Amino acid sequence: MNVEELNVDETIGRVGKILCEHDRKKGILIHSFQKIQEDFGYLPDDVLNKLAKKLSLPLAEIYSVASFYKQFHFSPRGKKVVRVCTGTACHVRGAQKVLTALEDEFGISDGETTPDLTMTLETVGCVGCCGLAPVATVNEDVVGDITRKKLDDLINSIKED
Ligand code: FES
């Protein structure tokens, strides 16, 4: 078939159909990931395996889509997710000291979770509270103006929960 023989409407229709199908599958996957993560707190391998079979999709595609989104996790998360802001304002006002203190106290590094699932420690870019630097978030809460005393209180509250 040469270019003159192409039926533009038909071609666009076919491409549109393929894109719709692709978007639909992606939508189903993302919704499934959200539900799985709600139930398990992360995306367990065996559950993703079952999902791949159920949707007749290659497992690699499942992981490829899930890993594109930062919101999905492939290992269990801590009860408290502590994110230390390492944006410029926080960096200048001691974010590294906060991070190091938490790493030393809980024996984990950035991106890791304690074996007892008490805490997951992460770093994050500016969270929009630069006036309160240095800042960390604990689950949905913001902790600002982190002094040594505040840091000790934070550590104790994480251990006590
Ligand atoms: S740099 Fe940390 S809140 Fe903006």
Backbone and ligand atoms as CSV (ligand in chain L), in Angstrom:
chain,resi,resn,atom,element,x,y,z
A,1,MET,N,N,0.842,-1.190,0.000
A,1,MET,CA,C,0.000,0.000,0.000
A,1,MET,C,C,0.889,1.255,0.000
A,2,ASN,N,N,0.596,2.181,-0.932
A,2,ASN,CA,C,1.362,3.426,-0.881
A,2,ASN,C,C,0.558,4.500,-0.139
A,3,VAL,N,N,1.179,5.635,0.037
A,3,VAL,CA,C,0.591,6.693,0.858
A,3,VAL,C,C,-0.771,7.139,0.330
A,4,GLU,N,N,-0.905,7.212,-1.038
A,4,GLU,CA,C,-2.163,7.683,-1.612
A,4,GLU,C,C,-3.323,6.731,-1.291
A,5,GLU,N,N,-2.990,5.449,-1.106
A,5,GLU,CA,C,-4.047,4.462,-0.843
A,5,GLU,C,C,-4.508,4.448,0.625
A,6,LEU,N,N,-3.759,5.135,1.466
A,6,LEU,CA,C,-4.113,5.128,2.890
A,6,LEU,C,C,-5.458,5.800,3.125
A,7,ASN,N,N,-6.317,5.130,3.847
A,7,ASN,CA,C,-7.560,5.757,4.266
A,7,ASN,C,C,-7.286,6.400,5.625
A,8,VAL,N,N,-7.155,7.729,5.600
A,8,VAL,CA,C,-6.735,8.443,6.804
A,8,VAL,C,C,-7.702,8.201,7.965
A,9,ASP,N,N,-9.004,8.301,7.686
A,9,ASP,CA,C,-9.988,8.112,8.762
A,9,ASP,C,C,-9.855,6.730,9.396
A,10,GLU,N,N,-9.690,5.730,8.517
A,10,GLU,CA,C,-9.583,4.357,9.015
A,10,GLU,C,C,-8.317,4.177,9.856
A,11,THR,N,N,-7.203,4.761,9.373
A,11,THR,CA,C,-5.931,4.644,10.094
A,11,THR,C,C,-6.025,5.326,11.452
A,12,ILE,N,N,-6.579,6.557,11.437
A,12,ILE,CA,C,-6.718,7.285,12.706
A,12,ILE,C,C,-7.620,6.499,13.645
A,13,GLY,N,N,-8.673,5.926,13.087
A,13,GLY,CA,C,-9.589,5.123,13.902
A,13,GLY,C,C,-8.883,3.946,14.541
A,14,ARG,N,N,-8.051,3.273,13.759
A,14,ARG,CA,C,-7.322,2.109,14.293
A,14,ARG,C,C,-6.345,2.529,15.385
A,15,VAL,N,N,-5.592,3.612,15.101
A,15,VAL,CA,C,-4.623,4.103,16.091
A,15,VAL,C,C,-5.366,4.521,17.358
A,16,GLY,N,N,-6.489,5.215,17.154
A,16,GLY,CA,C,-7.292,5.635,18.305
A,16,GLY,C,C,-7.738,4.461,19.145
A,17,LYS,N,N,-8.151,3.384,18.452
A,17,LYS,CA,C,-8.620,2.194,19.157
A,17,LYS,C,C,-7.481,1.560,19.977
A,18,ILE,N,N,-6.308,1.515,19.349
A,18,ILE,CA,C,-5.140,0.948,20.045
A,18,ILE,C,C,-4.814,1.787,21.279
A,19,LEU,N,N,-4.838,3.123,21.094
A,19,LEU,CA,C,-4.519,4.002,22.226
A,19,LEU,C,C,-5.556,3.867,23.335
A,20,CYS,N,N,-6.833,3.762,22.950
A,20,CYS,CA,C,-7.900,3.608,23.942
A,20,CYS,C,C,-7.684,2.331,24.739
A,21,GLU,N,N,-7.366,1.266,24.012
A,21,GLU,CA,C,-7.143,-0.032,24.661
A,21,GLU,C,C,-5.949,0.062,25.622
A,22,HIS,N,N,-4.883,0.735,25.153
A,22,HIS,CA,C,-3.679,0.916,25.974
A,22,HIS,C,C,-4.017,1.710,27.238
A,23,ASP,N,N,-4.753,2.817,27.068
A,23,ASP,CA,C,-5.124,3.658,28.213
A,23,ASP,C,C,-6.020,2.897,29.185
A,24,ARG,N,N,-6.924,2.101,28.619
A,24,ARG,CA,C,-7.856,1.338,29.460
A,24,ARG,C,C,-7.078,0.340,30.329
A,25,LYS,N,N,-6.151,-0.383,29.688
A,25,LYS,CA,C,-5.336,-1.361,30.428
A,25,LYS,C,C,-4.524,-0.675,31.516
A,26,LYS,N,N,-3.924,0.462,31.150
A,26,LYS,CA,C,-3.100,1.198,32.112
A,26,LYS,C,C,-3.957,1.670,33.290
A,27,GLY,N,N,-5.162,2.147,32.966
A,27,GLY,CA,C,-6.087,2.605,34.004
A,27,GLY,C,C,-6.447,1.472,34.959
A,28,ILE,N,N,-6.719,0.296,34.383
A,28,ILE,CA,C,-7.064,-0.869,35.212
A,28,ILE,C,C,-5.879,-1.236,36.101
A,29,LEU,N,N,-4.694,-1.213,35.514
A,29,LEU,CA,C,-3.494,-1.561,36.286
A,29,LEU,C,C,-3.285,-0.603,37.457
A,30,ILE,N,N,-3.353,0.679,37.176
A,30,ILE,CA,C,-3.095,1.659,38.235
A,30,ILE,C,C,-4.129,1.537,39.345
A,31,HIS,N,N,-5.377,1.360,38.946
A,31,HIS,CA,C,-6.436,1.183,39.949
A,31,HIS,C,C,-6.158,-0.079,40.780
A,32,SER,N,N,-5.742,-1.150,40.112
A,32,SER,CA,C,-5.440,-2.402,40.816
A,32,SER,C,C,-4.276,-2.205,41.785
A,33,PHE,N,N,-3.240,-1.510,41.335
A,33,PHE,CA,C,-2.088,-1.260,42.216
A,33,PHE,C,C,-2.527,-0.488,43.464
A,34,GLN,N,N,-3.392,0.511,43.245
A,34,GLN,CA,C,-3.838,1.319,44.389
A,34,GLN,C,C,-4.590,0.456,45.399
A,35,LYS,N,N,-5.460,-0.406,44.899
A,35,LYS,CA,C,-6.241,-1.274,45.792
A,35,LYS,C,C,-5.319,-2.260,46.525
A,36,ILE,N,N,-4.380,-2.829,45.783
A,36,ILE,CA,C,-3.450,-3.799,46.398
A,36,ILE,C,C,-2.632,-3.095,47.486
A,37,GLN,N,N,-2.150,-1.910,47.174
A,37,GLN,CA,C,-1.331,-1.197,48.149
A,37,GLN,C,C,-2.149,-0.774,49.368
A,38,GLU,N,N,-3.408,-0.458,49.157
A,38,GLU,CA,C,-4.284,-0.139,50.292
A,38,GLU,C,C,-4.381,-1.344,51.231
A,39,ASP,N,N,-4.515,-2.526,50.651
A,39,ASP,CA,C,-4.692,-3.740,51.449
A,39,ASP,C,C,-3.398,-4.220,52.103
A,40,PHE,N,N,-2.291,-4.178,51.358
A,40,PHE,CA,C,-1.046,-4.773,51.853
A,40,PHE,C,C,-0.007,-3.742,52.300
A,41,GLY,N,N,-0.205,-2.507,51.925
A,41,GLY,CA,C,0.779,-1.473,52.252
A,41,GLY,C,C,1.896,-1.387,51.223
A,42,TYR,N,N,1.944,-2.337,50.317
A,42,TYR,CA,C,2.912,-2.354,49.225
A,42,TYR,C,C,2.404,-3.333,48.171
A,43,LEU,N,N,3.206,-3.570,47.133
A,43,LEU,CA,C,2.780,-4.476,46.060
A,43,LEU,C,C,3.564,-5.792,46.163
A,44,PRO,N,N,3.015,-6.779,46.854
A,44,PRO,CA,C,3.755,-8.043,47.000
A,44,PRO,C,C,3.905,-8.769,45.660
A,45,ASP,N,N,5.042,-9.453,45.494
A,45,ASP,CA,C,5.341,-10.168,44.243
A,45,ASP,C,C,4.247,-11.166,43.869
A,46,ASP,N,N,3.807,-11.962,44.864
A,46,ASP,CA,C,2.827,-13.007,44.523
A,46,ASP,C,C,1.495,-12.409,44.069
A,47,VAL,N,N,1.138,-11.271,44.626
A,47,VAL,CA,C,-0.120,-10.630,44.220
A,47,VAL,C,C,0.023,-10.069,42.794
A,48,LEU,N,N,1.190,-9.496,42.495
A,48,LEU,CA,C,1.417,-8.978,41.137
A,48,LEU,C,C,1.440,-10.117,40.120
A,49,ASN,N,N,1.958,-11.264,40.541
A,49,ASN,CA,C,1.933,-12.449,39.682
A,49,ASN,C,C,0.505,-12.844,39.338
A,50,LYS,N,N,-0.351,-12.880,40.360
A,50,LYS,CA,C,-1.763,-13.234,40.144
A,50,LYS,C,C,-2.444,-12.202,39.245
A,51,LEU,N,N,-2.121,-10.935,39.463
A,51,LEU,CA,C,-2.708,-9.866,38.649
A,51,LEU,C,C,-2.311,-10.034,37.184
A,52,ALA,N,N,-1.041,-10.354,36.955
A,52,ALA,CA,C,-0.555,-10.559,35.585
A,52,ALA,C,C,-1.323,-11.688,34.908
A,53,LYS,N,N,-1.537,-12.771,35.649
A,53,LYS,CA,C,-2.268,-13.913,35.081
A,53,LYS,C,C,-3.714,-13.536,34.805
A,54,LYS,N,N,-4.330,-12.864,35.760
A,54,LYS,CA,C,-5.739,-12.468,35.638
A,54,LYS,C,C,-5.954,-11.563,34.423
A,55,LEU,N,N,-5.021,-10.639,34.204
A,55,LEU,CA,C,-5.171,-9.678,33.106
A,55,LEU,C,C,-4.494,-10.155,31.815
A,56,SER,N,N,-3.905,-11.360,31.870
A,56,SER,CA,C,-3.174,-11.915,30.715
A,56,SER,C,C,-2.133,-10.931,30.193
A,57,LEU,N,N,-1.381,-10.379,31.127
A,57,LEU,CA,C,-0.318,-9.438,30.758
A,57,LEU,C,C,1.023,-9.997,31.216
A,58,PRO,N,N,2.096,-9.706,30.481
A,58,PRO,CA,C,3.415,-10.156,30.948
A,58,PRO,C,C,3.744,-9.496,32.288
A,59,LEU,N,N,4.344,-10.277,33.166
A,59,LEU,CA,C,4.719,-9.747,34.485
A,59,LEU,C,C,5.634,-8.531,34.345
A,60,ALA,N,N,6.508,-8.570,33.336
A,60,ALA,CA,C,7.440,-7.452,33.116
A,60,ALA,C,C,6.679,-6.154,32.860
A,61,GLU,N,N,5.543,-6.254,32.162
A,61,GLU,CA,C,4.757,-5.043,31.883
A,61,GLU,C,C,4.142,-4.499,33.178
A,62,ILE,N,N,3.695,-5.423,34.022
A,62,ILE,CA,C,3.112,-5.028,35.308
A,62,ILE,C,C,4.157,-4.238,36.116
A,63,TYR,N,N,5.367,-4.793,36.211
A,63,TYR,CA,C,6.420,-4.118,36.977
A,63,TYR,C,C,6.833,-2.813,36.304
A,64,SER,N,N,6.855,-2.824,34.989
A,64,SER,CA,C,7.259,-1.626,34.264
A,64,SER,C,C,6.299,-0.467,34.555
A,65,VAL,N,N,4.999,-0.745,34.526
A,65,VAL,CA,C,4.015,0.317,34.795
A,65,VAL,C,C,4.105,0.746,36.257
A,66,ALA,N,N,4.151,-0.226,37.170
A,66,ALA,CA,C,4.157,0.113,38.602
A,66,ALA,C,C,5.399,0.913,38.984
A,67,SER,N,N,6.540,0.536,38.412
A,67,SER,CA,C,7.768,1.213,38.820
A,67,SER,C,C,7.877,2.621,38.238
A,68,PHE,N,N,7.021,2.937,37.276
A,68,PHE,CA,C,7.016,4.287,36.717
A,68,PHE,C,C,6.497,5.298,37.753
A,69,TYR,N,N,5.622,4.836,38.631
A,69,TYR,CA,C,4.991,5.734,39.608
A,69,TYR,C,C,5.659,5.591,40.974
A,70,LYS,N,N,6.117,6.727,41.509
A,70,LYS,CA,C,6.829,6.712,42.780
A,70,LYS,C,C,5.928,6.302,43.948
A,71,GLN,N,N,4.626,6.415,43.751
A,71,GLN,CA,C,3.697,6.112,44.844
A,71,GLN,C,C,3.606,4.617,45.160
A,72,PHE,N,N,4.079,3.767,44.243
A,72,PHE,CA,C,3.967,2.329,44.480
A,72,PHE,C,C,5.275,1.763,45.014
A,73,HIS,N,N,5.134,0.829,45.969
A,73,HIS,CA,C,6.306,0.265,46.636
A,73,HIS,C,C,6.310,-1.245,46.506
A,74,PHE,N,N,7.502,-1.804,46.405
A,74,PHE,CA,C,7.633,-3.247,46.179
A,74,PHE,C,C,8.089,-4.010,47.417
A,75,SER,N,N,8.239,-3.313,48.513
A,75,SER,CA,C,8.574,-4.005,49.764
A,75,SER,C,C,7.781,-3.348,50.890
A,76,PRO,N,N,7.614,-4.071,52.017
A,76,PRO,CA,C,6.798,-3.530,53.106
A,76,PRO,C,C,7.326,-2.190,53.602
A,77,ARG,N,N,6.417,-1.344,54.009
A,77,ARG,CA,C,6.763,-0.014,54.499
A,77,ARG,C,C,6.626,0.032,56.014
A,78,GLY,N,N,7.338,0.977,56.612
A,78,GLY,CA,C,7.238,1.144,58.053
A,78,GLY,C,C,5.913,1.783,58.447
A,79,LYS,N,N,5.555,1.583,59.722
A,79,LYS,CA,C,4.330,2.195,60.249
A,79,LYS,C,C,4.424,3.724,60.138
A,80,LYS,N,N,5.627,4.230,60.382
A,80,LYS,CA,C,5.874,5.667,60.195
A,80,LYS,C,C,6.812,5.821,59.001
A,81,VAL,N,N,6.397,6.671,58.077
A,81,VAL,CA,C,7.273,6.975,56.941
A,81,VAL,C,C,7.823,8.383,57.167
A,82,VAL,N,N,9.117,8.453,57.457
A,82,VAL,CA,C,9.749,9.740,57.749
A,82,VAL,C,C,10.524,10.178,56.518
A,83,ARG,N,N,10.173,11.355,56.042
A,83,ARG,CA,C,10.871,11.905,54.872
A,83,ARG,C,C,11.592,13.177,55.291
A,84,VAL,N,N,12.896,13.145,55.189
A,84,VAL,CA,C,13.699,14.319,55.535
A,84,VAL,C,C,13.861,15.156,54.275
A,85,CYS,N,N,13.468,16.411,54.373
A,85,CYS,CA,C,13.590,17.304,53.221
A,85,CYS,C,C,15.065,17.660,53.014
A,86,THR,N,N,15.509,17.477,51.789
A,86,THR,CA,C,16.902,17.826,51.476
A,86,THR,C,C,16.961,18.942,50.421
A,87,GLY,N,N,15.857,19.686,50.338
A,87,GLY,CA,C,15.829,20.847,49.440
A,87,GLY,C,C,16.853,21.881,49.920
A,88,THR,N,N,17.062,22.891,49.129
A,88,THR,CA,C,18.142,23.850,49.417
A,88,THR,C,C,18.045,24.488,50.797
A,89,ALA,N,N,16.867,25.017,51.138
A,89,ALA,CA,C,16.722,25.699,52.437
A,89,ALA,C,C,17.003,24.730,53.587
A,90,CYS,N,N,16.487,23.524,53.482
A,90,CYS,CA,C,16.698,22.536,54.547
A,90,CYS,C,C,18.151,22.071,54.571
A,91,HIS,N,N,18.727,21.927,53.400
A,91,HIS,CA,C,20.139,21.530,53.319
A,91,HIS,C,C,21.008,22.546,54.059
A,92,VAL,N,N,20.745,23.833,53.764
A,92,VAL,CA,C,21.533,24.900,54.392
A,92,VAL,C,C,21.329,24.912,55.904
A,93,ARG,N,N,20.135,24.537,56.352
A,93,ARG,CA,C,19.832,24.617,57.790
A,93,ARG,C,C,19.961,23.270,58.514
A,94,GLY,N,N,20.691,22.331,57.925
A,94,GLY,CA,C,21.062,21.138,58.700
A,94,GLY,C,C,20.327,19.845,58.395
A,95,ALA,N,N,19.747,19.724,57.210
A,95,ALA,CA,C,19.012,18.498,56.868
A,95,ALA,C,C,19.899,17.250,56.996
A,96,GLN,N,N,21.158,17.379,56.616
A,96,GLN,CA,C,22.048,16.208,56.661
A,96,GLN,C,C,22.224,15.702,58.083
A,97,LYS,N,N,22.295,16.637,59.042
A,97,LYS,CA,C,22.441,16.237,60.453
A,97,LYS,C,C,21.192,15.481,60.912
A,98,VAL,N,N,20.032,15.970,60.478
A,98,VAL,CA,C,18.765,15.311,60.835
A,98,VAL,C,C,18.754,13.900,60.249
A,99,LEU,N,N,19.114,13.814,58.989
A,99,LEU,CA,C,19.113,12.512,58.316
A,99,LEU,C,C,20.096,11.549,58.981
A,100,THR,N,N,21.304,12.030,59.233
A,100,THR,CA,C,22.325,11.176,59.849
A,100,THR,C,C,21.887,10.698,61.232
A,101,ALA,N,N,21.277,11.601,61.999
A,101,ALA,CA,C,20.818,11.222,63.348
A,101,ALA,C,C,19.765,10.118,63.262
A,102,LEU,N,N,18.853,10.239,62.326
A,102,LEU,CA,C,17.805,9.212,62.170
A,102,LEU,C,C,18.410,7.894,61.670
A,103,GLU,N,N,19.344,8.001,60.738
A,103,GLU,CA,C,20.009,6.787,60.228
A,103,GLU,C,C,20.750,6.072,61.360
A,104,ASP,N,N,21.468,6.840,62.160
A,104,ASP,CA,C,22.233,6.239,63.261
A,104,ASP,C,C,21.302,5.631,64.305
A,105,GLU,N,N,20.259,6.357,64.636
A,105,GLU,CA,C,19.343,5.904,65.687
A,105,GLU,C,C,18.619,4.613,65.298
A,106,PHE,N,N,18.201,4.515,64.039
A,106,PHE,CA,C,17.381,3.359,63.642
A,106,PHE,C,C,18.176,2.322,62.843
A,107,GLY,N,N,19.435,2.620,62.579
A,107,GLY,CA,C,20.293,1.653,61.890
A,107,GLY,C,C,19.889,1.378,60.458
A,108,ILE,N,N,19.307,2.369,59.813
A,108,ILE,CA,C,18.931,2.215,58.405
A,108,ILE,C,C,19.412,3.421,57.616
A,109,SER,N,N,19.440,3.269,56.309
A,109,SER,CA,C,19.847,4.373,55.440
A,109,SER,C,C,18.634,4.893,54.676
A,110,ASP,N,N,18.865,5.988,53.993
A,110,ASP,CA,C,17.828,6.584,53.145
A,110,ASP,C,C,17.232,5.515,52.218
A,111,GLY,N,N,15.919,5.381,52.226
A,111,GLY,CA,C,15.238,4.425,51.353
A,111,GLY,C,C,14.983,3.076,52.013
A,112,GLU,N,N,15.432,2.921,53.254
A,112,GLU,CA,C,15.275,1.617,53.919
A,112,GLU,C,C,14.203,1.658,55.001
A,113,THR,N,N,13.808,0.451,55.390
A,113,THR,CA,C,12.791,0.277,56.434
A,113,THR,C,C,13.389,-0.578,57.540
A,114,THR,N,N,13.078,-0.242,58.783
A,114,THR,CA,C,13.594,-1.057,59.891
A,114,THR,C,C,13.010,-2.466,59.790
A,115,PRO,N,N,13.751,-3.493,60.210
A,115,PRO,CA,C,13.258,-4.874,60.103
A,115,PRO,C,C,11.929,-5.100,60.831
A,116,ASP,N,N,11.704,-4.341,61.912
A,116,ASP,CA,C,10.432,-4.513,62.640
A,116,ASP,C,C,9.311,-3.642,62.060
A,117,LEU,N,N,9.580,-3.006,60.949
A,117,LEU,CA,C,8.606,-2.159,60.231
A,117,LEU,C,C,8.126,-0.958,61.063
A,118,THR,N,N,8.969,-0.519,61.992
A,118,THR,CA,C,8.616,0.683,62.755
A,118,THR,C,C,8.664,1.916,61.869
A,119,MET,N,N,9.697,1.996,61.056
A,119,MET,CA,C,9.900,3.225,60.292
A,119,MET,C,C,10.551,2.984,58.936
A,120,THR,N,N,10.104,3.769,57.974
A,120,THR,CA,C,10.773,3.852,56.677
A,120,THR,C,C,11.389,5.248,56.610
A,121,LEU,N,N,12.635,5.320,56.201
A,121,LEU,CA,C,13.327,6.612,56.125
A,121,LEU,C,C,13.598,6.969,54.668
A,122,GLU,N,N,13.202,8.161,54.297
A,122,GLU,CA,C,13.415,8.601,52.919
A,122,GLU,C,C,13.859,10.064,52.913
A,123,THR,N,N,14.387,10.495,51.794
A,123,THR,CA,C,14.635,11.923,51.611
A,123,THR,C,C,13.674,12.417,50.531
A,124,VAL,N,N,13.428,13.697,50.564
A,124,VAL,CA,C,12.481,14.270,49.617
A,124,VAL,C,C,12.962,15.672,49.241
A,125,GLY,N,N,12.574,16.127,48.069
A,125,GLY,CA,C,12.912,17.497,47.674
A,125,GLY,C,C,12.038,18.461,48.460
A,126,CYS,N,N,12.122,19.724,48.186
A,126,CYS,CA,C,11.378,20.744,48.932
A,126,CYS,C,C,9.912,20.368,49.104
A,127,VAL,N,N,9.442,20.433,50.341
A,127,VAL,CA,C,8.027,20.122,50.601
A,127,VAL,C,C,7.188,21.400,50.748
A,128,GLY,N,N,7.787,22.531,50.451
A,128,GLY,CA,C,7.031,23.789,50.405
A,128,GLY,C,C,6.913,24.516,51.732
A,129,CYS,N,N,7.716,24.154,52.709
A,129,CYS,CA,C,7.678,24.849,54.014
A,129,CYS,C,C,9.064,25.370,54.349
A,130,CYS,N,N,9.705,26.001,53.383
A,130,CYS,CA,C,11.105,26.400,53.544
A,130,CYS,C,C,11.327,27.299,54.761
A,131,GLY,N,N,10.320,28.091,55.105
A,131,GLY,CA,C,10.428,28.981,56.264
A,131,GLY,C,C,10.592,28.215,57.563
A,132,LEU,N,N,10.255,26.917,57.534
A,132,LEU,CA,C,10.357,26.084,58.740
A,132,LEU,C,C,11.596,25.183,58.725
A,133,ALA,N,N,12.479,25.404,57.768
A,133,ALA,CA,C,13.646,24.521,57.601
A,133,ALA,C,C,14.490,24.437,58.880
A,134,PRO,N,N,15.053,23.277,59.192
A,134,PRO,CA,C,14.936,22.018,58.458
A,134,PRO,C,C,13.617,21.306,58.774
A,135,VAL,N,N,13.113,20.633,57.746
A,135,VAL,CA,C,11.773,20.049,57.807
A,135,VAL,C,C,11.831,18.544,57.511
A,136,ALA,N,N,10.931,17.828,58.170
A,136,ALA,CA,C,10.719,16.414,57.819
A,136,ALA,C,C,9.214,16.183,57.848
A,137,THR,N,N,8.764,15.192,57.144
A,137,THR,CA,C,7.362,14.812,57.261
A,137,THR,C,C,7.307,13.425,57.894
A,138,VAL,N,N,6.288,13.232,58.716
A,138,VAL,CA,C,6.063,11.929,59.336
A,138,VAL,C,C,4.662,11.512,58.924
A,139,ASN,N,N,4.579,10.523,58.075
A,139,ASN,CA,C,3.328,10.195,57.381
A,139,ASN,C,C,2.783,11.479,56.753
A,140,GLU,N,N,1.626,11.962,57.183
A,140,GLU,CA,C,1.076,13.169,56.546
A,140,GLU,C,C,1.432,14.460,57.296
A,141,ASP,N,N,2.088,14.345,58.451
A,141,ASP,CA,C,2.369,15.528,59.267
A,141,ASP,C,C,3.728,16.154,58.926
A,142,VAL,N,N,3.775,17.470,59.062
A,142,VAL,CA,C,5.027,18.195,58.830
A,142,VAL,C,C,5.641,18.551,60.177
A,143,VAL,N,N,6.926,18.284,60.319
A,143,VAL,CA,C,7.658,18.696,61.521
A,143,VAL,C,C,8.709,19.694,61.050
A,144,GLY,N,N,8.616,20.920,61.566
A,144,GLY,CA,C,9.534,21.958,61.110
A,144,GLY,C,C,10.404,22.474,62.232
A,145,ASP,N,N,11.338,23.357,61.860
A,145,ASP,CA,C,12.271,23.939,62.842
A,145,ASP,C,C,12.885,22.844,63.700
A,146,ILE,N,N,13.411,21.833,63.079
A,146,ILE,CA,C,13.897,20.672,63.839
A,146,ILE,C,C,15.195,21.006,64.567
A,147,THR,N,N,15.055,21.128,65.868
A,147,THR,CA,C,16.216,21.321,66.747
A,147,THR,C,C,16.622,19.935,67.255
A,148,ARG,N,N,17.707,19.864,68.011
A,148,ARG,CA,C,18.127,18.575,68.588
A,148,ARG,C,C,17.022,18.032,69.496
A,149,LYS,N,N,16.406,18.936,70.266
A,149,LYS,CA,C,15.334,18.528,71.189
A,149,LYS,C,C,14.138,17.970,70.407
A,150,LYS,N,N,13.756,18.670,69.353
A,150,LYS,CA,C,12.621,18.205,68.537
A,150,LYS,C,C,12.937,16.862,67.891
A,151,LEU,N,N,14.174,16.717,67.492
A,151,LEU,CA,C,14.582,15.468,66.860
A,151,LEU,C,C,14.508,14.317,67.867
A,152,ASP,N,N,14.962,14.568,69.091
A,152,ASP,CA,C,14.878,13.541,70.136
A,152,ASP,C,C,13.419,13.183,70.410
A,153,ASP,N,N,12.557,14.203,70.472
A,153,ASP,CA,C,11.123,13.941,70.700
A,153,ASP,C,C,10.545,13.110,69.553
A,154,LEU,N,N,10.953,13.456,68.343
A,154,LEU,CA,C,10.470,12.726,67.170
A,154,LEU,C,C,10.923,11.265,67.233
A,155,ILE,N,N,12.175,11.065,67.552
A,155,ILE,CA,C,12.722,9.698,67.648
A,155,ILE,C,C,11.960,8.910,68.715
A,156,ASN,N,N,11.744,9.548,69.876
A,156,ASN,CA,C,11.014,8.843,70.947
A,156,ASN,C,C,9.587,8.521,70.546
A,157,SER,N,N,8.937,9.446,69.861
A,157,SER,CA,C,7.537,9.198,69.470
A,157,SER,C,C,7.461,8.056,68.448
A,158,ILE,N,N,8.452,7.972,67.586
A,158,ILE,CA,C,8.451,6.871,66.597
A,158,ILE,C,C,8.670,5.536,67.321
A,159,LYS,N,N,9.563,5.528,68.300
A,159,LYS,CA,C,9.853,4.292,69.036
A,159,LYS,C,C,8.677,3.865,69.913
A,160,GLU,N,N,7.963,4.838,70.456
A,160,GLU,CA,C,6.857,4.518,71.369
A,160,GLU,C,C,5.625,4.001,70.654
A,161,ASP,N,N,5.414,4.404,69.413
A,161,ASP,CA,C,4.186,4.008,68.690
A,161,ASP,C,C,4.114,2.529,68.372
L,1,FES,S1,S,13.761,23.112,51.123
L,1,FES,FE1,FE,12.875,21.964,52.706
L,1,FES,S2,S,10.855,22.723,52.765
L,1,FES,FE2,FE,11.729,23.793,51.125
